[in-house]
């Protein structure tokens, strides 16, 4: 069965999204599925970090290039100087969003146990 290049690309993207979703969700939920695994806090932390890293990689490597291209096509650019390079606006927004979440976690929800 032959598919057009657009259909093939769409099917490949949907397949990759599904695989990443399943791997990330399984890694996050794995420690909670077994009573023996819930006793091992280090394994829970490792699996949670792996699952979170999967979702972060999905955002950075798959969604970020498309967001950058869409923002350039829409004309949402900031030129640093006349005739110079453009500021990567999508990456800057993602960085400030990540920094804001980190700030909220560290400042507002900090407790003595984290340190």
C-alpha angles and dihedrals in degrees: 000000000000123000129196115252091253093051092046091051091049092049091049091050092048091049092050092048091050094048093048091047093051094045093047095045093045091050091051095046100038097090092050094052095069127050091214091055093051089065092058105077094180092057090048090053093048093049092046091050091048091050092046090047090053091055092044091051090049090055097043101041103030109026101030097065090049091048091049092051093046092050091050091049091050091051095246097143135130117212112207096208137354108291091359135116126297124246111246094242099181091052091046091052091048091049094050091046091052091046091049092052091048091050092050092049095047100040108029101031098034119132136175093257093066093060 
